[in-house]
Structure formats: C-alpha cells, structure tokens
Amino acid sequence: MNKLTIAVIAASNRPGRLSINAAKLVFAVAQANPEIKAIFIDRDEFEFQKDGSNEDLRIAKYSELTAQADGFFIVTPEYNHSYPSSLKRMLDSEYDNYLHKPVALAGVSSGPWGGVRALEGLLPTLRALGLVPLQHDLQFPQVQDTFSAQGELLDQKYRERIEKILNELVWLTKTLKWGRENLK
C-alpha cells in the first residue's frame, strides 16, 4: 500500500518560538505511523515577498511540497488571540494544491487555552482555501511547561492525543484522496 504524504507545518517564524517543539513532536509521531510519509514544512525556512497568490510571488519549493501532500497538519501558536500573519501569507500563496485535502490543527500557547482562539480564527481561512478541517483539534496549553528547555516532551499523554488525531487524519485523507482521483 502506498503511504499517504502528510505535511506537518510549523506555522511560526518568530525568534524564540516554543511552538516548534510541538510541531517537531507531531512530525515524529507522524513518522512512526506506518501509513504516513511525513514531510516537515517550517515557516521559518521560507521568505515570502509581498501578498498574493500570483505565480511570480510563489516559492517553488513550497508549491512542490503542497502539491505532494495528500493532507496537512498545521501546528500554530496563538499570538494576540489569532494565528501568525506569516502563516496567512504562506497559505495564501497556494490555492489549487489545497483543494479537497484534509487538515488537522494543533494550537499552542503559553496560557491555559492552548491556542483555541487561533484555531477558531484559522478555520474560515482554511475553508476558503478549499481545505477540509478535521472535527477535533489538539491543544498544547502552557507550552513552556509541556516541553523541557531542550525541547523534550515532559507529558507523554500528548503522544496518544497526536496518534488519535493522526488516525482521523489518515481516514479522511484516504477518503478525500479517493474522491479527488475518482470523482470529477
């Protein structure tokens, strides 16, 4: 059986970002899933210029990665009750590569809510781009207490939560991939 390509997106490019630890954890758990070929997309590695989705404003490597992906898992911090503008700019650079593909979400915050306000704000954008969000999300509240200073997970319950979300993502990815390939 062919593996499903799932792109794990680390959404922040701020210096000192703690959400990168959560994104790396999601990526590691995805890599361990026998049905998934995980690829890692770090927002910090791309320099998007200006706004828009014009061909000349796209970054070829990002376009290539989104075209390869059968589904996505976005890990985003919450900044001032929203998601980072750098994530919005990156998402806006593509349209066709998102259509009818599933997306799982994880919110990260230093406070008690785990980025839920960022995720709520992100949902309309994802739907407008043609992505299909999963029913359930994952939250990493008080991220500074969830990972060590070296980025090691301190609370193993998160692995189980990620596995559960990934199982749902695999199911929806298979379903939507079949639809994209067989229904016109």
C-alpha positions as CSV (number, residue, x, y, z in Angstrom):
1,M,0.0,0.0,0.0
2,N,1.2,3.5,-0.8
3,K,1.8,5.7,2.1
4,L,-0.1,9.0,2.5
5,T,2.0,12.1,2.3
6,I,1.2,14.3,5.3
7,A,2.8,17.7,5.5
8,V,3.4,18.9,9.1
9,I,3.5,22.7,9.0
10,A,5.3,24.6,11.8
11,A,3.5,27.9,11.4
12,S,5.6,30.4,13.3
13,N,8.8,32.1,12.2
14,R,9.3,34.2,15.4
15,P,12.6,34.1,17.2
16,G,12.4,32.1,20.4
17,R,9.2,30.3,19.2
18,L,8.2,27.4,21.5
19,S,5.6,26.0,19.1
20,I,8.4,24.5,17.1
21,N,8.7,21.8,19.8
22,A,5.1,20.8,19.4
23,A,5.5,20.7,15.6
24,K,8.5,18.5,15.8
25,L,6.7,16.2,18.1
26,V,3.7,15.9,15.7
27,F,6.2,15.2,12.9
28,A,8.0,12.5,14.9
29,V,4.7,10.8,15.8
30,A,3.6,11.0,12.2
31,Q,6.8,9.4,11.0
32,A,6.2,6.5,13.3
33,N,2.8,5.8,11.7
34,P,3.2,3.1,9.1
35,E,0.5,4.6,6.8
36,I,2.2,8.1,6.7
37,K,5.1,9.5,4.8
38,A,5.6,12.7,6.8
39,I,7.2,15.9,5.4
40,F,8.1,18.9,7.6
41,I,7.4,22.4,6.4
42,D,8.9,25.1,8.6
43,R,7.6,28.6,8.0
44,D,10.9,29.9,9.2
45,E,12.6,28.4,6.1
46,F,10.6,30.4,3.6
47,E,10.9,34.1,2.6
48,F,7.6,35.2,1.1
49,Q,7.6,38.6,-0.6
50,K,4.5,40.7,-0.6
51,D,1.0,39.4,-0.5
52,G,-0.9,37.4,-3.1
53,S,-1.0,34.1,-5.0
54,N,0.4,35.4,-8.3
55,E,2.7,32.9,-9.9
56,D,5.7,35.2,-9.6
57,L,5.1,35.6,-5.8
58,R,5.1,31.8,-5.1
59,I,8.0,29.9,-3.8
60,A,8.7,26.9,-5.9
61,K,9.7,24.6,-3.0
62,Y,6.6,25.4,-1.0
63,S,4.4,24.8,-4.1
64,E,6.1,21.5,-4.7
65,L,5.6,20.4,-1.1
66,T,2.0,21.3,-1.0
67,A,1.4,19.5,-4.4
68,Q,3.0,16.4,-2.9
69,A,0.9,16.5,0.2
70,D,-2.3,14.4,0.5
71,G,-3.1,16.1,3.7
72,F,-1.8,18.6,6.2
73,F,-1.2,19.0,10.0
74,I,-0.8,22.7,10.9
75,V,0.8,23.5,14.3
76,T,0.3,27.1,15.1
77,P,0.9,29.4,18.1
78,E,-1.6,31.9,19.3
79,Y,-0.4,35.5,19.1
80,N,-2.8,38.1,20.4
81,H,-5.9,35.9,20.1
82,S,-5.1,34.9,16.5
83,Y,-2.7,32.9,14.3
84,P,0.5,34.4,12.9
85,S,0.2,36.7,9.8
86,S,3.2,34.8,8.4
87,L,1.1,31.6,8.3
88,K,-1.7,33.5,6.5
89,R,0.8,34.8,3.9
90,M,2.2,31.3,3.3
91,L,-1.2,29.7,3.0
92,D,-2.4,32.5,0.6
93,S,0.4,31.6,-1.8
94,E,-1.4,28.5,-3.0
95,Y,-4.9,27.5,-3.9
96,D,-5.1,24.6,-6.2
97,N,-2.7,22.5,-4.1
98,Y,-5.2,22.6,-1.1
99,L,-8.5,21.8,-2.8
100,H,-10.3,18.9,-1.1
101,K,-7.3,18.0,1.1
102,P,-7.8,17.4,4.9
103,V,-6.1,19.4,7.5
104,A,-5.6,18.7,11.2
105,L,-4.8,21.5,13.6
106,A,-2.9,21.9,16.8
107,G,-2.9,25.2,18.8
108,V,0.0,26.2,21.0
109,S,0.0,28.9,23.7
110,S,1.8,29.9,26.9
111,G,-1.6,30.3,28.6
112,P,-4.3,27.9,29.6
113,W,-6.3,27.7,26.4
114,G,-3.8,26.0,24.1
115,G,-4.3,28.3,21.1
116,V,-8.0,27.7,20.6
117,R,-8.6,31.3,19.6
118,A,-6.0,31.0,16.9
119,L,-7.6,27.8,15.6
120,E,-11.1,29.3,15.6
121,G,-9.8,32.2,13.6
122,L,-7.9,30.0,11.2
123,L,-10.9,27.8,10.3
124,P,-12.6,30.2,7.9
125,T,-9.4,30.8,6.0
126,L,-8.8,27.1,5.6
127,R,-12.3,26.5,4.3
128,A,-11.9,29.4,1.9
129,L,-8.8,27.8,0.5
130,G,-10.7,24.5,0.0
131,L,-9.1,22.6,2.8
132,V,-11.3,20.2,4.9
133,P,-10.6,20.6,8.6
134,L,-10.9,17.6,10.9
135,Q,-13.7,17.5,13.6
136,H,-11.3,17.6,16.5
137,D,-8.2,19.7,17.2
138,L,-5.2,19.3,19.5
139,Q,-4.2,21.9,22.1
140,F,-0.8,22.5,23.7
141,P,-1.6,24.9,26.6
142,Q,1.2,26.3,28.8
143,V,3.8,25.0,26.3
144,Q,6.6,26.2,28.5
145,D,5.6,23.5,31.0
146,T,5.0,20.8,28.3
147,F,8.5,20.7,26.9
148,S,11.9,21.0,28.5
149,A,14.3,23.7,27.6
150,Q,15.9,21.2,25.2
151,G,12.5,20.6,23.5
152,E,11.9,17.2,25.1
153,L,8.3,16.3,25.8
154,L,7.5,16.2,29.6
155,D,4.0,14.9,29.4
156,Q,3.6,11.7,27.4
157,K,-0.2,12.0,27.1
158,Y,0.3,14.2,24.1
159,R,1.7,11.3,22.1
160,E,-1.6,9.5,22.5
161,R,-3.6,12.6,21.6
162,I,-1.5,13.1,18.4
163,E,-1.9,9.5,17.4
164,K,-5.7,9.8,17.8
165,I,-5.8,12.9,15.6
166,L,-3.4,11.3,13.0
167,N,-5.7,8.2,12.8
168,E,-8.6,10.6,12.0
169,L,-6.4,12.4,9.5
170,V,-5.4,9.2,7.8
171,W,-9.0,8.1,7.4
172,L,-10.1,11.5,6.0
173,T,-7.0,11.7,3.8
174,K,-7.8,8.3,2.2
175,T,-11.4,9.2,1.7
176,L,-10.7,12.6,0.1
177,K,-7.8,11.3,-2.0
178,W,-10.1,8.6,-3.4
179,G,-12.6,11.3,-4.2
180,R,-10.0,13.6,-5.9
181,E,-8.8,10.6,-8.0
182,N,-12.1,9.1,-8.9
183,L,-14.8,11.8,-9.0
184,K,-14.8,14.7,-11.4
